[in-house]
Amino acid sequence: MAESFGVDAHRYDRARPGYPDALVTRIVAGSPGSDVLDVGCGTGIAARQFQAAGCAVLGVEPDARMADFARARGLRVETATFETWQPEGRTFDTVVAAQSWHWVDPVAGAVKAAQVLRPGGRLAIFGHVYEPPAEVADPFAAAFRRVVPDSPFNGGPARRPLDAYQTVYAKCADKIRETGQFSDVEQWRFDWERSYTRDQWLDLLPTTGGLTRLRPDQLAEILGAVGSAIDSLGGRFTMTYTTLSATAVRTGPS
């Protein structure tokens, strides 16, 4: 699934939200320099924000379609998984992973991040928690169970509690700490909102895990159910986002 998001890279880049400016500012301010490595950079959504903040960014991305899209928009990208990527002696002031670290081996990833970070460099793993309101989430879950009854995604509730995601980021922080090569291991949280029209949400949904590999008829049935639910809310709804981060500072040389 990690390499299924590139099936429609244009839609992914258009529909997926960016990251809070306050998060980017805090990461840049807490790093010793401007050289950034973006792990699993995708189409470059986060990378472009760091470029706009004055950073020089190199992306590493396993999906060639996503990598090509990012390159076409001015990002330097090398196509590889982070675990197999060869730094060839290069080091960075910051290593970020935006909505991508769950595809990286948490132990090997933390060790490799330490290897490519300069002393005092910052590792920042972050991503969104964005569960729509129950009036939208419940019809989606019901349609998904009906259309894809054997999917492993059907095991949980329609709306996952925030503390479940916070637990995931706490475990990331633990893996970083266990390397013995980082200090100031912290978890950050940013809360914000965004309003979606029916069309905007139906544009984003096919870019999410579990939907990227569906047949067109399966996807159409799910989107139809969700669209009807949003219509019943007046054609739009407000999403409450939480962006979580596990972050730490490299303590010394490799």
C-alpha positions as CSV (number, residue, x, y, z in Angstrom):
1,M,0.0,0.0,0.0
2,A,2.9,2.4,0.6
3,E,3.5,2.6,-3.1
4,S,-0.2,2.8,-4.1
5,F,-0.6,6.5,-3.3
6,G,1.1,7.5,-6.6
7,V,-1.8,6.1,-8.7
8,D,-3.0,9.6,-9.0
9,A,-0.2,11.9,-7.8
10,H,-1.9,15.0,-9.2
11,R,-5.0,14.4,-7.1
12,Y,-2.9,13.6,-4.0
13,D,-1.0,16.8,-4.3
14,R,-4.1,18.8,-5.0
15,A,-6.3,17.4,-2.3
16,R,-4.0,16.5,0.7
17,P,-3.6,19.3,3.2
18,G,-0.4,21.0,4.1
19,Y,1.1,21.3,7.6
20,P,0.7,24.0,10.2
21,D,3.0,26.9,9.6
22,A,3.7,26.9,13.3
23,L,5.1,23.4,13.0
24,V,7.4,24.2,10.2
25,T,8.6,27.3,11.9
26,R,9.3,25.4,15.1
27,I,11.3,22.7,13.3
28,V,13.4,25.2,11.4
29,A,14.0,27.3,14.5
30,G,15.1,24.3,16.4
31,S,17.6,23.0,13.8
32,P,21.2,24.1,13.4
33,G,21.0,24.8,9.7
34,S,18.9,24.8,6.6
35,D,19.7,21.4,5.0
36,V,16.6,19.2,5.2
37,L,16.1,15.5,4.3
38,D,12.4,14.7,3.7
39,V,11.8,10.9,4.2
40,G,8.9,9.6,2.1
41,C,8.4,13.1,0.5
42,G,5.5,12.0,-1.7
43,T,4.6,14.8,-4.1
44,G,6.5,17.3,-2.0
45,I,3.7,18.9,0.0
46,A,5.8,19.3,3.2
47,A,9.1,19.8,1.3
48,R,7.7,22.9,-0.5
49,Q,6.8,24.4,2.9
50,F,10.3,23.9,4.1
51,Q,11.7,25.4,0.8
52,A,9.4,28.4,1.4
53,A,11.0,28.7,4.9
54,G,14.4,29.0,3.3
55,C,15.6,25.4,3.5
56,A,17.4,23.3,0.9
57,V,15.5,20.1,0.7
58,L,16.4,16.6,-0.6
59,G,13.5,14.1,-0.8
60,V,13.7,10.3,-0.6
61,E,10.6,8.6,-2.0
62,P,10.0,4.9,-2.9
63,D,7.2,5.6,-5.4
64,A,8.6,6.7,-8.8
65,R,5.4,8.4,-9.8
66,M,5.3,10.6,-6.7
67,A,9.0,11.3,-7.0
68,D,8.6,12.4,-10.7
69,F,5.7,14.7,-9.7
70,A,7.9,16.3,-6.9
71,R,10.8,16.7,-9.3
72,A,8.6,18.5,-11.8
73,R,7.9,21.1,-9.1
74,G,11.5,21.8,-8.3
75,L,12.3,19.3,-5.6
76,R,15.4,17.2,-5.6
77,V,14.3,13.6,-5.1
78,E,16.1,10.2,-4.9
79,T,13.9,7.2,-5.5
80,A,14.4,4.6,-2.7
81,T,13.0,3.4,0.6
82,F,14.7,5.2,3.5
83,E,16.1,1.9,4.7
84,T,17.9,1.2,1.4
85,W,18.7,4.8,0.5
86,Q,22.5,5.5,0.3
87,P,23.5,8.8,1.8
88,E,27.0,8.5,0.4
89,G,28.5,10.6,3.2
90,R,25.9,13.4,3.1
91,T,24.6,14.8,6.3
92,F,21.7,17.1,7.2
93,D,20.6,19.6,9.8
94,T,17.0,18.2,9.8
95,V,15.4,14.9,9.0
96,V,11.6,15.1,8.6
97,A,9.0,12.5,7.8
98,A,5.5,14.0,7.0
99,Q,2.7,11.4,7.2
100,S,5.2,8.7,6.1
101,W,7.1,7.3,9.1
102,H,4.6,4.4,9.6
103,W,5.9,3.0,6.3
104,V,9.5,3.0,7.7
105,D,10.9,0.4,10.1
106,P,10.9,2.4,13.4
107,V,14.1,1.0,14.7
108,A,16.2,1.0,11.5
109,G,14.7,4.4,10.6
110,A,15.7,6.1,13.9
111,V,19.2,4.7,13.6
112,K,19.6,5.8,10.1
113,A,18.3,9.3,10.9
114,A,20.9,9.5,13.6
115,Q,23.6,8.5,11.1
116,V,22.7,11.3,8.6
117,L,22.0,14.1,11.1
118,R,24.8,16.5,12.1
119,P,25.4,17.0,15.8
120,G,22.5,19.1,17.1
121,G,20.4,18.2,14.1
122,R,16.7,17.6,14.5
123,L,14.5,14.6,13.7
124,A,10.8,15.5,13.3
125,I,8.2,12.9,12.5
126,F,4.7,14.3,12.1
127,G,1.3,13.7,10.6
128,H,-2.4,14.6,10.7
129,V,-5.2,13.1,12.7
130,Y,-8.2,14.0,10.6
131,E,-11.4,12.1,11.4
132,P,-14.5,13.8,10.0
133,P,-17.6,14.3,12.1
134,A,-19.8,11.2,12.8
135,E,-22.3,12.4,10.3
136,V,-19.7,11.8,7.6
137,A,-17.6,9.1,9.2
138,D,-20.4,6.7,9.9
139,P,-21.8,6.5,6.4
140,F,-18.3,6.1,5.0
141,A,-17.6,3.2,7.4
142,A,-20.9,1.5,6.5
143,A,-20.3,1.8,2.8
144,F,-16.7,0.6,3.1
145,R,-17.8,-2.5,5.0
146,R,-20.5,-3.2,2.4
147,V,-18.2,-2.7,-0.6
148,V,-15.0,-4.2,0.8
149,P,-16.2,-6.7,3.5
150,D,-12.8,-8.5,3.8
151,S,-10.7,-5.4,4.3
152,P,-8.5,-5.3,7.4
153,F,-9.6,-1.6,7.8
154,N,-13.0,-2.8,8.9
155,G,-11.8,-3.9,12.3
156,G,-12.0,-0.6,14.1
157,P,-14.6,2.0,14.9
158,A,-15.8,4.5,12.3
159,R,-13.9,7.3,14.2
160,R,-10.7,6.5,15.9
161,P,-10.0,8.4,19.1
162,L,-7.1,10.9,19.2
163,D,-5.4,9.1,22.1
164,A,-4.9,6.1,19.8
165,Y,-2.8,8.3,17.5
166,Q,-1.0,9.9,20.4
167,T,0.0,6.4,21.6
168,V,1.5,5.7,18.1
169,Y,3.6,8.9,18.4
170,A,4.6,8.0,21.9
171,K,6.0,4.7,20.6
172,C,7.9,6.6,17.9
173,A,9.4,8.8,20.6
174,D,10.4,5.6,22.5
175,K,12.1,4.1,19.5
176,I,14.0,7.3,19.0
177,R,15.1,7.4,22.6
178,E,16.2,3.8,22.6
179,T,18.9,4.5,20.0
180,G,20.8,6.4,22.7
181,Q,21.7,9.0,20.1
182,F,19.1,11.7,20.7
183,S,18.2,14.1,23.4
184,D,15.2,16.4,24.0
185,V,12.8,13.7,22.8
186,E,9.4,15.5,22.8
187,Q,5.9,15.2,21.4
188,W,4.3,18.3,19.9
189,R,0.6,19.0,19.1
190,F,-1.1,21.5,16.8
191,D,-4.9,21.9,16.6
192,W,-6.6,23.6,13.7
193,E,-9.7,23.5,11.5
194,R,-10.5,23.4,7.8
195,S,-13.9,23.6,6.0
196,Y,-14.6,21.2,3.2
197,T,-17.2,21.3,0.5
198,R,-18.7,18.1,-0.8
199,D,-16.5,18.1,-3.9
200,Q,-13.3,18.9,-1.9
201,W,-13.8,16.0,0.5
202,L,-14.7,13.6,-2.3
203,D,-11.5,14.7,-4.0
204,L,-9.4,13.9,-1.0
205,L,-11.0,10.6,0.0
206,P,-9.6,8.5,-2.9
207,T,-6.0,9.5,-1.8
208,T,-6.4,7.8,1.6
209,G,-5.2,4.3,2.6
210,G,-7.7,1.6,1.9
211,L,-9.2,3.4,-1.1
212,T,-6.2,3.8,-3.4
213,R,-6.5,0.2,-4.7
214,L,-10.3,-0.1,-5.1
215,R,-12.0,-0.8,-8.4
216,P,-13.7,2.3,-10.0
217,D,-17.2,0.9,-9.2
218,Q,-16.3,0.2,-5.6
219,L,-14.9,3.7,-5.2
220,A,-17.9,5.3,-6.8
221,E,-20.3,3.5,-4.4
222,I,-18.4,4.7,-1.4
223,L,-18.1,8.2,-2.6
224,G,-21.8,8.3,-3.4
225,A,-22.7,7.4,0.1
226,V,-20.3,10.0,1.6
227,G,-21.5,12.6,-0.9
228,S,-25.1,12.1,0.2
229,A,-24.1,12.4,3.8
230,I,-22.4,15.7,3.2
231,D,-25.4,16.9,1.1
232,S,-27.5,16.3,4.2
233,L,-25.2,18.7,6.1
234,G,-25.8,21.5,3.6
235,G,-23.0,20.5,1.3
236,R,-20.0,21.2,3.5
237,F,-18.6,20.4,7.0
238,T,-15.7,21.6,9.2
239,M,-12.9,19.2,9.9
240,T,-11.1,19.4,13.2
241,Y,-7.4,18.5,12.6
242,T,-4.7,17.6,15.0
243,T,-1.1,17.5,13.8
244,L,1.1,15.4,16.0
245,S,4.9,15.2,16.1
246,A,7.6,13.2,17.7
247,T,10.9,15.1,17.6
248,A,14.4,14.9,19.1
249,V,17.9,16.4,18.7
250,R,20.9,14.4,17.6
251,T,23.4,14.3,20.5
252,G,26.7,13.7,18.9
253,P,28.6,12.4,15.9
254,S,28.0,8.9,14.4
